[in-house]
Amino acid sequence: MKYDVIVVGGGPGGSVAGMTAASRGLRTLVLERAARPGDKNVSGTGLSPKCFRDFEFMRRMELPHMRKADMASVHLVDKNNKEKVAVTFSPSDDAGYAEAREFLTVNVYRSELDPWLSGLAVQAGADLLCGAKVTDLTRSRNGKITGVVTDDGRRFSGDIIIGADGVISTVARASGIREKWAPSEVAQIINIDYGSDAGTIDASIGSNALHYWYAATFPVGYSFFSAEGFHVGLGCYLDWWKKNPQYYLRRMLEVDGVQRQIKLAGGRPREFQNHLVTFLTRPKKTYTDSVMLIGDAAGFACPYEAEGVYYAMMSGRIAATVASDAISRGDLSEGSLSEYEKTWWASPIGEEFIGGDSIEGFVRRIGFNPDAAAWITPLFNEVLFGLCNVADSHTNNARKLPGRILKYLPELADALKDDMGPLAIAIDNPPKKGPSKAVSYVLRKTMPFLLRLLAKVSASSTNRYNSVTTPLVMEHFLKPYVQEKLKKEAQKR
C-alpha cells in the first residue's frame, strides 16, 4: 500500500502529525521502533499549559499517574553544596489564558502519554506499526525520496516523510538535511526515577511538584513529582561536562534538601536514565524534497530549559498541515515545503528562538553555569537576609545591605552587560524605525564620559538633597513612566 504521509517516530510529535494528517483525509502511516509507543520513554515530563491551550484534545486527557503542579520551588546551592535559598512561586492571576492561571505543568509519564496520543492518531484514521525501526529512505532512479526501509528489510512507500525520530534522526541523515548535531547543540540529561505512593507524595509534596536546583557544584538539577513517582536529575550541554555526569548527579544527591525530599516522599529507586535532547539557539534547516523534520529531529526543544513535548506537538501539526496542502497542489518539492519553515517561524516555536545567539550567552554563562551560581547564590541570600532577618534592627540591617552586596556587583554588572542586557534587547519588540547612525555615534562618544563621571560622583559623596530629589524623581519620572507603560500594555490587549 502506498501512503500519502509516513511519520517516522511515535512520540508526541509523531502522533500529532499522524492525527492531523489522517484527519485531513491523507493515507497515513506512523512507524514506531518500540514494541509500543512510550516503551523507550519511561521517564516523566511536565506538560506546559500551552499544550492544553493549543490542542483541544489535551483537555480530555486522563492518565493514571498525572499530577498537576500549581507551585514550583527554586533552590540555590552554594559552593559548599549547602542549600542557602529556596523561593516558591505559583501561576499568575494575570496570565493570558485559563490554563496558565490554573497550573504550571501537568506532570505525566511518557509511558502513559505516548500510547494515549498514538491512540488518538489511530482513531483519526492513521495506521500505527510498532517494532519498525527505520534505517534508511528509499529513492527512485532519479534520486527522488519515495519511502522508508526498516531494519528487517520491509519497505513502505510514501509521498511525504515526516521525521519525528528524535535527536539521532535517521530521516535527517538519510535525506541529506544534516549529518549529526555538534556537541554544543545537544544536552545530556541523566536522572533517577523513583517509585512512591500517591498518599505519601500528597502529604509531603502536594501540588508543589516542580523543584529546580541551581547550584555552584553541579549543573541545573530538578526533582519533578507525578502521582506515584518522581525523578531527580540534571543536565547540561554535551561539550560542558568536566567530569563524568554521574559525579555531578552524586553531588546533587548529597544536598540535604534533595535527600529530605526523597525520604519524605518514600522514594524507591526504579531506574537510572540517560538521554539526549537538542539544545539549539537557532534551528537549522528542517525540510527538503518530500521530507520535513519535527521535534528533537528538527532541534525544536526550548532553548532556555529544553521543554520538548509542546514544540514537538506543534511542529507535528504544522508539518502535517503543510504536507496536506503540498499533496493537494501536487508539488512535493523543497520549494513547496519551504512553507513549513515559514509557518513554524511564525508560530510559538519561532517565538522561542527570537533571542538567537543571546540565548546561548545567557544560558551558558548564567542559567546552566555553576560558576555563576557561586556568586548568585550568596548574592540572593544576602539580599533576603538583609531585608528580612531579625538579628538587628531593620533600620540597621537596611543600612548595612549595600555593603553586604557590594562585592557581588562586579559580577552582576558583567552579567547585565554581557548576558541579560543583550538577551532583553534581542527579545524585545524592536521599534518600527531603526536608530539614527548620527545619534548613535554621539551617544557612543559622550555617554562613556558622562556615565563614568556620574558614577564617581554618586559613589564618592553623600547627597544632602536626597530627601528633596528622591520624591521628585519618584513623582515626576518613575510614576509617569509606569503609568505610560500600563497604558501601552492596556492598548495591546
HELIX and SHEET records of a PDB file:
HELIX    1   1 PRO A   12  SER A   23  1                                  12    
HELIX    2   2 PRO A   49  ASP A   54  1                                   6    
HELIX    3   3 GLU A   56  ARG A   60  5                                   5    
HELIX    4   4 ALA A   98  GLU A  102  1                                   5    
HELIX    5   5 ARG A  110  ALA A  124  1                                  15    
HELIX    6   6 THR A  170  SER A  175  1                                   6    
HELIX    7   7 PRO A  183  GLU A  185  5                                   3    
HELIX    8   8 ALA A  198  SER A  204  1                                   7    
HELIX    9   9 PRO A  245  LEU A  253  1                                   9    
HELIX   10  10 ASP A  256  LEU A  264  1                                   9    
HELIX   11  11 GLY A  295  ALA A  298  1                                   4    
HELIX   12  12 VAL A  309  ARG A  329  1                                  21    
HELIX   13  13 GLU A  334  TRP A  345  1                                  12    
HELIX   14  14 PRO A  348  GLU A  352  1                                   5    
HELIX   15  15 ASP A  357  PHE A  362  1                                   6    
HELIX   16  16 VAL A  363  GLY A  367  3                                   5    
HELIX   17  17 PRO A  370  CYS A  388  1                                  19    
HELIX   18  18 HIS A  394  ILE A  405  1                                  12    
HELIX   19  19 LEU A  406  TYR A  408  5                                   3    
HELIX   20  20 LEU A  409  ALA A  415  1                                   7    
HELIX   21  21 LEU A  416  MET A  420  3                                   5    
HELIX   22  22 GLY A  421  ILE A  427  1                                   7    
HELIX   23  23 LYS A  437  SER A  460  1                                  24    
HELIX   24  24 ASN A  466  VAL A  473  1                                   8    
HELIX   25  25 MET A  474  LEU A  478  3                                   5    
HELIX   26  26 LYS A  479  LYS A  492  1                                  14    
SHEET    1   A 6 ASP A 127  CYS A 130  0                                        
SHEET    2   A 6 THR A  28  GLU A  32  1                                        
SHEET    3   A 6 LYS A   2  VAL A   8  1                                        
SHEET    4   A 6 ARG A 155  GLY A 163  1                                        
SHEET    5   A 6 ILE A 145  THR A 150 -1                                        
SHEET    6   A 6 VAL A 134  ARG A 139 -1                                        
SHEET    1   B 6 ASP A 127  CYS A 130  0                                        
SHEET    2   B 6 THR A  28  GLU A  32  1                                        
SHEET    3   B 6 LYS A   2  VAL A   8  1                                        
SHEET    4   B 6 ARG A 155  GLY A 163  1                                        
SHEET    5   B 6 VAL A 291  LEU A 293  1                                        
SHEET    6   B 6 TYR A 287  THR A 288 -1                                        
SHEET    1   C 3 GLY A  44  LEU A  47  0                                        
SHEET    2   C 3 THR A 105  TYR A 109 -1                                        
SHEET    3   C 3 ARG A  67  ALA A  69 -1                                        
SHEET    1   D 7 GLU A  83  PHE A  89  0                                        
SHEET    2   D 7 ALA A  72  VAL A  77 -1                                        
SHEET    3   D 7 LEU A 210  ALA A 215  1                                        
SHEET    4   D 7 GLY A 221  PHE A 225 -1                                        
SHEET    5   D 7 GLY A 229  TYR A 237 -1                                        
SHEET    6   D 7 VAL A 186  GLY A 195 -1                                        
SHEET    7   D 7 ARG A 268  THR A 278 -1                                        
END                                                                             
